[in-house]
Amino acid sequence: MNDMKFADPTWAWQPFEPTADRPWDRSLVSHLYRRAGFGADLPSIEKAIDRSPADVVNELVASNREQSDFRATADALANATLAGGDPAKLSAAWVYRLLYTPNQVLEKLTLFWHGHFATGAEKVKDARMMWNQNQLLREHALGNFGDLAMKISHDPAMLIYLDSAINRKAHPNENFARELMELFCLGEGNYSEKDVLELARCFTGWEIKNKKFRKNRYQHDSKEKSVLGQSGNFDGEDGVRIVLEQPAAPKFIARKLYRFFVCDEPRPTDAMLQPLADLLREHDFEVAPVIARILGSNIFYSTNSVGRKIKSPVELVIGTLRCLNATTNTQRVAKGLRNIGQGLFYPPNVKGWDGGRAWINSSTLLGRANLVADILDSNTTRFDGKSLSEYLHTQNVRTTDQAIEHFEVCLLAVRLDEATKAQLRKTTAAHTGDKERQMRSLLHAVTSLPVCQLA
């Protein structure tokens, strides 16, 4: 496929139809599960091959609510953690959902929105508020972006994080108004400094009472405001509505979704994004149709997408464990993720995580390898309730080469060359006579490869 074809939006967003040159095989199915969620085990991949790409995508995107039994268990775990009141320990409750949820797309998008509407526990300092926001993101993850933006503007954790809770008519605080336009809905260049001030006036009087949102009419500026070309006695809800009505809004969200699901680089042209933006506007900011279009498209299954993203720490660690049906200590995982740059509930700033190449340097690469080693060496880590070697035996893996192939299919977006496979064989040779140590060393070696950092 040449660059001219890649640059054609009509081709890019047409439904993918497998061909002899681009078959619906293990590689592409694994790619879908890795991007839409965090990956799948080999039996799940094999089952999906027997179905059409469209059927698999539609089933994934249709799962827009947590299963009641899983939610009950996950919420009970979270509530036990909340009783202690420590936001740092709350991350483990989210790791539990990431590892075990049957609704991977829902959880992947919850993670996306956490980075988009970034809110940090270090400033909020309230575990319940942070968890309530997390549940809000999950509830609307595959729903309506307009509804989510409105509810986020009322969210106590966000009000604290961006100082909206101290926004008074005598001294309007511009933080939330600015980020609503710059980072959440429109992007730079689509508003003026006057718009920031006027929008901030709309939100005056919004505050928190008994840890809940409320409007203080005595602190609200009830005079006329002029926001993005519209004038009136606007309040905060009007402000959010006006921002979402701007032509830049759907394209801004489309750009963020494209980068999250398709590729880090190159950046898409406006022409490439326009069909997604049009779809968002056509469906009044419903996210699910756009996700389905992306995950079912030609460009998503092309060489311009497969292996063209760098895994975040969450994607690497959670993906490795999910692909092998692993269970482990979630506190260990949560703490480790924070140490290597993606602490859940602890984004670096209001911009969230930069992603892409920013994930990788010599320090973070070593940190990734050490975290995986720490998890694999833990007695709490089991694979479908078994040791790794026993689990692989149930998957008909008998030899080192079969284990390499198994890990390659489930974990890697890029196929291994013979020189790398030869080096991996040497890894197992160092542990002759200890099958479990052989397999764990091999898995650690695979996850430490540069190609395993690609999604």
C-alpha positions as CSV (number, residue, x, y, z in Angstrom):
1,M,0.0,0.0,0.0
2,N,1.5,3.3,-1.0
3,D,1.4,6.7,0.8
4,M,-1.1,8.1,-1.7
5,K,-3.6,5.4,-0.8
6,F,-2.9,6.0,2.9
7,A,-3.7,9.7,2.5
8,D,-7.1,9.0,0.9
9,P,-9.8,9.4,3.6
10,T,-12.4,7.7,1.4
11,W,-10.2,4.5,1.4
12,A,-9.1,4.9,5.0
13,W,-12.6,4.8,6.5
14,Q,-14.2,2.2,4.3
15,P,-14.9,-1.1,6.1
16,F,-11.9,-3.5,6.1
17,E,-12.5,-6.5,3.8
18,P,-9.9,-9.3,4.2
19,T,-8.0,-10.2,1.0
20,A,-5.3,-12.8,0.1
21,D,-2.7,-10.1,0.6
22,R,-4.2,-8.9,3.9
23,P,-6.0,-11.9,5.5
24,W,-8.0,-11.9,8.7
25,D,-5.5,-13.9,10.6
26,R,-3.9,-14.2,14.1
27,S,-1.9,-11.1,13.5
28,L,-4.8,-8.8,12.7
29,V,-7.1,-10.3,15.3
30,S,-4.5,-9.8,17.9
31,H,-4.0,-6.2,16.7
32,L,-7.7,-5.5,17.2
33,Y,-7.8,-6.9,20.7
34,R,-4.6,-5.2,21.7
35,R,-5.8,-1.7,20.5
36,A,-9.5,-2.0,21.4
37,G,-8.6,-3.4,24.8
38,F,-5.4,-4.9,26.2
39,G,-5.1,-8.1,24.3
40,A,-6.6,-11.6,24.2
41,D,-5.4,-15.1,24.9
42,L,-4.8,-17.5,22.0
43,P,-8.2,-19.4,22.2
44,S,-10.0,-16.0,21.9
45,I,-7.9,-15.0,18.9
46,E,-8.6,-18.3,17.2
47,K,-12.3,-18.0,17.8
48,A,-12.4,-14.5,16.3
49,I,-10.7,-15.7,13.1
50,D,-13.8,-17.7,12.3
51,R,-16.0,-14.6,12.4
52,S,-16.0,-11.5,10.2
53,P,-14.0,-8.4,11.4
54,A,-17.3,-6.4,11.5
55,D,-19.0,-8.9,13.7
56,V,-16.1,-8.9,16.2
57,V,-15.9,-5.1,16.3
58,N,-19.6,-4.7,16.7
59,E,-19.6,-7.2,19.6
60,L,-16.8,-5.3,21.3
61,V,-18.3,-1.9,20.9
62,A,-21.8,-3.1,22.0
63,S,-20.4,-4.0,25.4
64,N,-21.0,-0.5,26.8
65,R,-22.0,-1.5,30.3
66,E,-20.2,-3.6,32.9
67,Q,-21.7,-7.0,33.6
68,S,-23.6,-6.8,36.9
69,D,-21.8,-9.7,38.6
70,F,-18.4,-8.3,37.7
71,R,-19.3,-4.8,38.7
72,A,-20.6,-6.0,42.1
73,T,-17.3,-7.7,42.8
74,A,-15.1,-4.9,41.6
75,D,-17.2,-2.3,43.5
76,A,-16.9,-4.3,46.7
77,L,-13.1,-4.3,46.3
78,A,-13.1,-0.5,45.6
79,N,-15.3,0.2,48.6
80,A,-13.1,-1.8,50.9
81,T,-10.2,0.3,49.7
82,L,-12.2,3.6,50.1
83,A,-12.8,2.7,53.7
84,G,-9.1,3.4,54.3
85,G,-9.3,6.8,52.5
86,D,-5.9,6.5,50.8
87,P,-6.1,7.6,47.1
88,A,-2.8,5.9,46.5
89,K,-4.2,2.5,47.3
90,L,-7.2,3.2,45.1
91,S,-5.2,2.5,42.0
92,A,-5.1,-1.2,42.8
93,A,-8.9,-1.3,42.6
94,W,-8.7,0.1,39.0
95,V,-6.0,-2.4,38.2
96,Y,-8.4,-5.2,39.2
97,R,-10.9,-3.9,36.6
98,L,-8.3,-3.5,33.9
99,L,-7.0,-7.1,34.5
100,Y,-10.3,-8.9,34.8
101,T,-13.1,-6.9,33.1
102,P,-15.0,-8.8,30.4
103,N,-15.7,-5.4,28.7
104,Q,-12.2,-4.4,27.5
105,V,-13.3,-1.6,25.2
106,L,-15.2,0.0,28.0
107,E,-12.2,-0.1,30.3
108,K,-9.8,1.1,27.6
109,L,-11.9,4.1,26.9
110,T,-12.2,4.8,30.7
111,L,-8.4,5.0,30.6
112,F,-8.6,7.3,27.6
113,W,-11.0,9.7,29.2
114,H,-8.9,9.7,32.4
115,G,-6.0,11.0,30.3
116,H,-8.3,13.4,28.5
117,F,-10.0,14.9,31.5
118,A,-6.9,14.4,33.6
119,T,-7.4,14.9,37.3
120,G,-4.7,14.1,39.9
121,A,-5.2,12.7,43.4
122,E,-2.2,14.5,44.7
123,K,-4.2,17.8,44.6
124,V,-7.7,16.4,45.1
125,K,-6.7,14.4,48.2
126,D,-10.0,12.6,48.4
127,A,-10.3,9.0,47.4
128,R,-14.1,8.9,47.2
129,M,-14.1,11.9,44.8
130,M,-11.5,10.4,42.6
131,W,-13.4,7.1,42.5
132,N,-16.7,8.8,41.7
133,Q,-15.0,10.5,38.8
134,N,-13.6,7.2,37.6
135,Q,-17.1,5.7,37.7
136,L,-18.4,8.7,35.8
137,L,-15.8,8.2,33.1
138,R,-16.7,4.5,32.9
139,E,-20.4,5.2,32.7
140,H,-20.0,7.5,29.8
141,A,-16.9,5.9,28.2
142,L,-18.8,4.7,25.1
143,G,-21.7,7.1,25.5
144,N,-22.2,10.8,24.7
145,F,-19.2,13.1,24.9
146,G,-21.4,16.1,25.4
147,D,-23.1,14.5,28.4
148,L,-19.7,13.6,29.8
149,A,-18.3,17.1,29.3
150,M,-21.3,18.5,31.1
151,K,-21.1,16.1,34.0
152,I,-17.3,16.6,34.3
153,S,-18.0,20.3,34.7
154,H,-20.1,19.4,37.8
155,D,-17.6,16.8,39.1
156,P,-16.2,17.6,42.6
157,A,-12.8,16.2,41.8
158,M,-12.5,18.3,38.7
159,L,-13.8,21.4,40.5
160,I,-11.0,21.0,43.0
161,Y,-8.3,20.1,40.5
162,L,-8.9,23.1,38.3
163,D,-9.9,25.5,41.0
164,S,-13.5,25.8,39.8
165,A,-14.7,25.4,43.3
166,I,-13.2,28.8,44.3
167,N,-14.5,30.6,41.2
168,R,-16.2,33.8,42.6
169,K,-17.9,36.6,40.7
170,A,-15.6,39.2,42.3
171,H,-12.5,37.3,41.2
172,P,-13.3,34.8,38.4
173,N,-10.8,31.8,38.2
174,E,-10.0,31.0,34.6
175,N,-8.4,27.6,35.0
176,F,-11.4,25.4,34.2
177,A,-12.7,27.6,31.5
178,R,-9.3,27.7,29.8
179,E,-8.8,23.9,29.9
180,L,-12.4,23.2,28.9
181,M,-11.6,24.9,25.6
182,E,-7.9,24.2,25.1
183,L,-7.5,20.6,26.4
184,F,-11.0,19.1,26.6
185,C,-13.1,20.3,23.6
186,L,-11.5,22.7,21.1
187,G,-7.7,22.9,21.1
188,E,-5.4,25.9,20.9
189,G,-6.3,28.7,18.4
190,N,-10.0,28.2,18.6
191,Y,-10.8,30.7,21.3
192,S,-9.5,34.1,22.5
193,E,-8.3,35.3,25.9
194,K,-11.6,37.3,26.1
195,D,-13.5,34.0,25.6
196,V,-11.6,32.5,28.6
197,L,-12.5,35.3,30.9
198,E,-16.2,35.4,29.8
199,L,-16.5,31.6,30.0
200,A,-15.0,31.7,33.5
201,R,-17.7,34.2,34.6
202,C,-20.3,31.6,33.5
203,F,-18.9,29.1,36.1
204,T,-18.8,31.6,39.0
205,G,-20.5,30.3,42.1
206,W,-20.0,26.7,41.3
207,E,-18.7,25.0,44.4
208,I,-18.6,21.9,46.6
209,K,-20.7,21.5,49.7
210,N,-20.4,18.3,51.8
211,K,-18.3,16.8,49.0
212,K,-21.1,17.4,46.4
213,F,-21.5,19.9,43.6
214,R,-23.8,22.9,44.2
215,K,-24.5,26.3,42.8
216,N,-24.1,29.3,45.1
217,R,-26.3,32.0,43.5
218,Y,-24.8,34.7,45.6
219,Q,-21.4,34.1,44.1
220,H,-22.6,33.7,40.5
221,D,-22.0,36.6,38.0
222,S,-25.5,37.1,36.6
223,K,-24.6,39.8,34.2
224,E,-24.4,39.3,30.4
225,K,-21.4,37.5,29.0
226,S,-20.1,37.1,25.4
227,V,-18.6,33.7,24.8
228,L,-17.4,32.5,21.4
229,G,-19.6,34.9,19.5
230,Q,-22.8,34.4,21.6
231,S,-24.1,36.8,24.2
232,G,-26.5,36.3,27.0
233,N,-26.9,35.9,30.8
234,F,-25.2,32.5,30.6
235,D,-24.4,30.0,33.4
236,G,-22.0,27.1,33.3
237,E,-24.3,24.7,31.5
238,D,-24.8,27.3,28.8
239,G,-21.0,27.7,28.6
240,V,-20.4,24.0,28.0
241,R,-23.2,23.9,25.4
242,I,-21.7,26.9,23.5
243,V,-18.2,25.3,23.5
244,L,-19.6,22.1,22.1
245,E,-21.4,23.9,19.4
246,Q,-18.1,25.2,17.9
247,P,-17.1,23.6,14.6
248,A,-13.7,22.8,16.1
249,A,-15.1,20.5,18.8
250,P,-15.8,17.3,16.8
251,K,-12.6,17.4,14.9
252,F,-10.6,17.9,18.2
253,I,-12.1,14.8,19.7
254,A,-11.7,12.9,16.5
255,R,-8.0,13.8,16.5
256,K,-7.6,12.5,20.0
257,L,-9.4,9.2,19.3
258,Y,-7.4,8.7,16.1
259,R,-4.1,9.0,17.9
260,F,-5.2,6.7,20.7
261,F,-6.5,3.9,18.4
262,V,-4.7,4.3,15.0
263,C,-1.2,5.5,15.3
264,D,1.1,8.0,17.2
265,E,2.7,9.3,14.0
266,P,2.3,10.8,11.5
267,R,-0.3,13.2,12.6
268,P,-3.5,13.0,10.6
269,T,-4.5,15.7,8.1
270,D,-7.7,17.6,8.6
271,A,-9.1,15.8,5.5
272,M,-8.4,12.5,7.2
273,L,-10.2,13.5,10.4
274,Q,-13.2,15.1,8.7
275,P,-15.2,11.9,8.2
276,L,-14.8,11.1,11.9
277,A,-15.7,14.6,12.9
278,D,-18.8,14.5,10.6
279,L,-19.8,11.2,12.2
280,L,-19.5,12.7,15.7
281,R,-21.6,15.7,14.8
282,E,-24.2,13.5,12.9
283,H,-24.6,11.4,16.0
284,D,-24.7,14.4,18.4
285,F,-21.3,13.4,19.9
286,E,-22.2,9.7,20.5
287,V,-18.8,8.1,20.7
288,A,-19.6,4.4,20.0
289,P,-20.3,4.9,16.2
290,V,-16.9,6.6,15.8
291,I,-15.1,3.8,17.7
292,A,-16.8,1.2,15.6
293,R,-15.8,3.1,12.4
294,I,-12.2,3.3,13.5
295,L,-11.9,-0.3,14.6
296,G,-13.5,-1.6,11.5
297,S,-11.6,0.6,9.0
298,N,-9.0,-0.1,6.3
299,I,-6.5,2.2,7.9
300,F,-6.8,0.5,11.3
301,Y,-5.7,-2.8,9.7
302,S,-3.1,-1.3,7.4
303,T,0.7,-1.2,7.9
304,N,0.2,2.5,8.8
305,S,-1.5,1.4,12.0
306,V,-0.3,-2.1,13.0
307,G,2.8,-1.7,15.2
308,R,2.7,2.0,14.9
309,K,2.0,2.9,18.5
310,I,4.2,2.7,21.6
311,K,2.5,0.8,24.4
312,S,1.8,2.8,27.6
313,P,3.0,1.1,30.8
314,V,-0.6,0.0,31.4
315,E,-0.9,-1.5,28.0
316,L,2.4,-3.4,28.3
317,V,1.8,-4.8,31.8
318,I,-2.0,-5.4,31.7
319,G,-1.7,-6.7,28.1
320,T,1.0,-9.2,29.1
321,L,-1.1,-10.5,32.0
322,R,-4.4,-10.6,30.2
323,C,-3.0,-12.4,27.1
324,L,-1.9,-15.2,29.4
325,N,-5.0,-15.3,31.7
326,A,-2.8,-14.2,34.6
327,T,-3.8,-13.2,38.1
328,T,-1.5,-11.3,40.4
329,N,-1.2,-8.8,43.3
330,T,-2.9,-5.6,42.1
331,Q,-1.2,-3.4,44.6
332,R,2.2,-4.5,43.2
333,V,1.0,-3.7,39.7
334,A,-0.4,-0.3,40.7
335,K,2.7,0.8,42.5
336,G,4.9,-0.4,39.7
337,L,2.9,1.5,37.1
338,R,3.3,4.7,39.0
339,N,7.0,4.1,39.3
340,I,7.4,3.8,35.5
341,G,5.3,6.8,34.6
342,Q,1.6,5.9,34.5
343,G,0.2,6.0,38.0
344,L,-3.5,5.6,37.8
345,F,-5.2,8.6,39.4
346,Y,-1.8,10.4,39.2
347,P,-1.4,12.0,35.8
348,P,1.6,14.3,35.5
349,N,-0.6,17.4,34.9
350,V,-3.9,18.6,33.4
351,K,-2.6,17.6,29.9
352,G,-2.5,14.0,31.0
353,W,0.2,11.7,29.6
354,D,1.9,12.8,26.4
355,G,2.1,9.3,25.2
356,G,4.0,8.1,22.1
357,R,7.7,8.5,22.2
358,A,7.5,10.2,25.6
359,W,6.9,6.8,27.1
360,I,10.3,5.5,26.1
361,N,13.8,6.3,27.4
362,S,16.6,4.3,28.9
363,S,15.2,4.7,32.4
364,T,11.6,3.8,31.5
365,L,12.7,0.8,29.4
366,L,14.7,-0.6,32.3
367,G,11.8,0.2,34.7
368,R,9.4,-1.7,32.4
369,A,11.6,-4.8,32.3
370,N,12.1,-4.7,36.1
371,L,8.4,-4.4,36.8
372,V,7.5,-7.3,34.6
373,A,10.3,-9.3,36.2
374,D,9.0,-8.4,39.7
375,I,5.5,-9.5,38.7
376,L,6.7,-12.8,37.2
377,D,8.8,-13.6,40.2
378,S,6.0,-13.1,42.6
379,N,4.3,-16.2,44.1
380,T,1.0,-14.5,43.7
381,T,1.2,-14.5,39.9
382,R,-0.6,-17.4,38.4
383,F,-1.7,-18.2,34.9
384,D,-5.3,-19.5,34.8
385,G,-4.5,-20.8,38.3
386,K,-1.4,-22.6,37.3
387,S,2.3,-22.1,36.9
388,L,3.4,-20.5,33.6
389,S,4.8,-23.8,32.3
390,E,1.6,-25.7,33.3
391,Y,-0.6,-23.1,31.6
392,L,1.4,-23.2,28.4
393,H,1.1,-27.0,28.4
394,T,-2.7,-26.6,28.4
395,Q,-2.2,-24.4,25.3
396,N,-0.3,-27.3,23.6
397,V,3.1,-25.6,24.0
398,R,5.7,-28.3,24.4
399,T,8.9,-26.7,23.1
400,T,10.8,-23.4,23.3
401,D,10.0,-22.6,19.7
402,Q,6.3,-23.2,20.4
403,A,6.5,-20.9,23.4
404,I,8.1,-18.2,21.3
405,E,5.4,-18.5,18.7
406,H,2.7,-18.4,21.4
407,F,4.1,-15.2,23.0
408,E,4.7,-13.7,19.5
409,V,1.1,-14.2,18.5
410,C,-0.4,-12.9,21.7
411,L,2.0,-10.1,22.7
412,L,3.7,-8.7,19.6
413,A,2.6,-6.4,16.8
414,V,5.8,-7.1,14.9
415,R,7.0,-10.5,13.9
416,L,10.4,-11.7,15.2
417,D,13.3,-12.2,13.0
418,E,15.4,-15.4,13.2
419,A,18.3,-13.6,14.9
420,T,16.0,-12.5,17.8
421,K,14.5,-16.0,18.0
422,A,18.0,-17.5,18.3
423,Q,18.8,-15.1,21.1
424,L,15.6,-16.1,22.9
425,R,16.5,-19.8,22.6
426,K,19.7,-19.0,24.5
427,T,17.6,-17.5,27.3
428,T,15.9,-20.8,28.0
429,A,19.1,-22.8,27.5
430,A,20.5,-21.2,30.6
431,H,17.9,-22.9,32.7
432,T,18.0,-26.5,31.4
433,G,16.1,-28.8,33.7
434,D,13.8,-26.1,35.2
435,K,10.8,-25.8,32.8
436,E,9.1,-23.1,34.9
437,R,12.2,-20.9,35.1
438,Q,12.8,-21.4,31.4
439,M,9.3,-20.2,30.5
440,R,9.4,-17.3,32.9
441,S,12.8,-16.2,31.7
442,L,11.6,-16.5,28.1
443,L,8.5,-14.4,28.8
444,H,10.5,-11.8,30.5
445,A,13.0,-11.7,27.6
446,V,10.1,-11.3,25.1
447,T,8.4,-8.5,27.0
448,S,11.8,-6.7,27.3
449,L,12.3,-6.6,23.5
450,P,12.0,-3.3,21.8
451,V,9.3,-4.8,19.5
452,C,7.2,-5.7,22.5
453,Q,6.9,-2.0,23.4
454,L,5.0,-1.5,20.1
455,A,1.2,-2.0,19.8
